[in-house]
Amino acid sequence: MNRETKAAILCAGIAAPSADNSQPWRFEWCGDDLDLRIDAGRSGRVSDSRYVLSDLAAGACVENMIIHARSLGYAGDVQTFPRLDDELWAARIRWYRDPERDQPEPLAGAIEQRRTDRRFPWRGPITPETQARLNAQAELIPGQRLYWPQTSRERKAALGVIRQAETLRFRSPTLHAELFSSIRFSAGWHTTCEEGLAPATLAVEAPVRPIFQALRHPALMRMLNRLGTASVLGWRSAWLPIRLSPGLCLLVIPSTARSDVLAGGRALERVWLQASLDGLSVQPYAAAGVLGLGFVPVEPAFQRSVSRLGASLGELCGPGYGLVFLRLGYSRSAPPTRSGRRVPGSFAAPP
Ligand SMILES: Cc1cc2nc3c(=O)[nH]c(=O)nc-3n(C[C@H](O)[C@H](O)[C@H](O)COP(=O)(O)O)c2cc1C
């Protein structure tokens, strides 16, 4: 494998989504083998307990690399978590030339085009054929599936769980601190930044931007929470956009083993790339599923709410663990601002 091919594969990996745009990846080449490690300095925050969010991002990164390499005539054997005593070593990929695969890979064309869109409302409908295409992409990764709330009762239940989880992100001081620390207010409201969440990507309406920015102060948030502000924010950030979007599905993973979470990230990325090819806008909502797993150490006052989230999700989607909701719909235009990425050289593992 020459240098250009290796660089192109890494660029595809770096284009993957990650929670809060944390980009928790480190790469190291050993000949033609590539090691993907979780970056200790960019992972393990409170919502990333047991590395659930980092493993999802690692899976999305692996899938982008596999898809792009395939379009260059390479296949990759992926071994996940090669050593149990090294929790940050997510995968080793052994690349080999595969002339049979030297053909266009449709999803590769969507790697640079895919992005998170937090605007609303969107148009529909999402046809059964489109749903079937998205289901097929998820199921290409063994054990993974999408659940689509069908009836109005199921949709209402899903909306309720997501709203409760998003509300909790503003009520719990721990989750609130984590949420606001990933927003780079220094970038202003019109430009992007190379790491973390640029305010311009958050689709906050101009008149409320100063108030939203002020909410980063814990004392103000605490005071306003006495007036029910967290609940209003949960309504605005989750309930309303989802209610006004034609599609909602949930990625369901078979177990909470780290290899299954990583595989979930691979499925998530395949679904998202297919959605992008189909012209769909996508916003993930991960709080309900991740908190529902029960690994995130929230304050005792919120522990009951968190266990209720897990139970409600279990009732909703059946066997397995509902992990990431995806809000879907058709938008007339691409979002004006896109989250940036660090320069490729910064992802090299330290010597
Ligand atoms: C595991 C995971 C969880 C995410 N959770 C959320 C979420 O709860 N809400 C949200 O608006 N975006 C969420 N995102 C989207 C990321 O913030 C987004 O991928 C990142 O900022 C990079 O932007 P891009 O997707 O436009 O490249 C999530 C992404 C991943 C991979």
Ligand as a Chemical Component Dictionary entry (heavy atoms), coordinates in Angstrom:
data_LIG
# 
_chem_comp.id                   LIG 
_chem_comp.type                 NON-POLYMER 
_chem_comp.pdbx_formal_charge   0 
_chem_comp.three_letter_code    LIG 
# 
loop_
_chem_comp_atom.comp_id 
_chem_comp_atom.atom_id 
_chem_comp_atom.alt_atom_id 
_chem_comp_atom.type_symbol 
_chem_comp_atom.charge 
_chem_comp_atom.model_Cartn_x 
_chem_comp_atom.model_Cartn_y 
_chem_comp_atom.model_Cartn_z 
_chem_comp_atom.pdbx_ordinal 
LIG C1  C1  C 0 -22.091 8.304  18.804 1  
LIG C2  C2  C 0 -22.598 9.644  18.372 2  
LIG C3  C3  C 0 -23.525 10.311 19.156 3  
LIG C4  C4  C 0 -24.019 11.558 18.754 4  
LIG N1  N1  N 0 -24.979 12.170 19.517 5  
LIG C5  C5  C 0 -25.536 13.318 19.085 6  
LIG C6  C6  C 0 -26.618 13.888 19.810 7  
LIG O1  O1  O 0 -27.084 13.343 20.811 8  
LIG N2  N2  N 0 -27.145 15.050 19.350 9  
LIG C7  C7  C 0 -26.662 15.667 18.217 10 
LIG O2  O2  O 0 -27.183 16.714 17.839 11 
LIG N3  N3  N 0 -25.623 15.134 17.522 12 
LIG C8  C8  C 0 -25.063 13.984 17.919 13 
LIG N4  N4  N 0 -24.041 13.403 17.204 14 
LIG C9  C9  C 0 -23.505 14.086 16.015 15 
LIG C10 C10 C 0 -22.120 14.690 16.292 16 
LIG O3  O3  O 0 -22.215 15.828 17.115 17 
LIG C11 C11 C 0 -21.453 15.005 14.944 18 
LIG O4  O4  O 0 -21.224 13.807 14.278 19 
LIG C12 C12 C 0 -20.146 15.766 15.083 20 
LIG O5  O5  O 0 -20.366 17.039 15.602 21 
LIG C13 C13 C 0 -19.440 15.921 13.732 22 
LIG O6  O6  O 0 -20.268 16.578 12.806 23 
LIG P1  P1  P 0 -20.689 15.913 11.422 24 
LIG O7  O7  O 0 -21.559 14.712 11.732 25 
LIG O8  O8  O 0 -21.475 16.989 10.704 26 
LIG O9  O9  O 0 -19.451 15.514 10.685 27 
LIG C14 C14 C 0 -23.543 12.163 17.561 28 
LIG C15 C15 C 0 -22.605 11.476 16.779 29 
LIG C16 C16 C 0 -22.142 10.227 17.168 30 
LIG C17 C17 C 0 -21.168 9.486  16.302 31 
# 
loop_
_chem_comp_bond.comp_id 
_chem_comp_bond.atom_id_1 
_chem_comp_bond.atom_id_2 
_chem_comp_bond.value_order 
_chem_comp_bond.pdbx_ordinal 
LIG C1  C2  SING 1  
LIG C2  C3  SING 2  
LIG C2  C16 DOUB 3  
LIG C3  C4  DOUB 4  
LIG C4  N1  SING 5  
LIG C4  C14 SING 6  
LIG N1  C5  DOUB 7  
LIG C5  C6  SING 8  
LIG C5  C8  SING 9  
LIG C6  O1  DOUB 10 
LIG C6  N2  SING 11 
LIG N2  C7  SING 12 
LIG C7  O2  DOUB 13 
LIG C7  N3  SING 14 
LIG N3  C8  DOUB 15 
LIG C8  N4  SING 16 
LIG N4  C9  SING 17 
LIG N4  C14 SING 18 
LIG C9  C10 SING 19 
LIG C10 O3  SING 20 
LIG C10 C11 SING 21 
LIG C11 O4  SING 22 
LIG C11 C12 SING 23 
LIG C12 O5  SING 24 
LIG C12 C13 SING 25 
LIG C13 O6  SING 26 
LIG O6  P1  SING 27 
LIG P1  O7  DOUB 28 
LIG P1  O8  SING 29 
LIG P1  O9  SING 30 
LIG C14 C15 DOUB 31 
LIG C15 C16 SING 32 
LIG C16 C17 SING 33 
# 
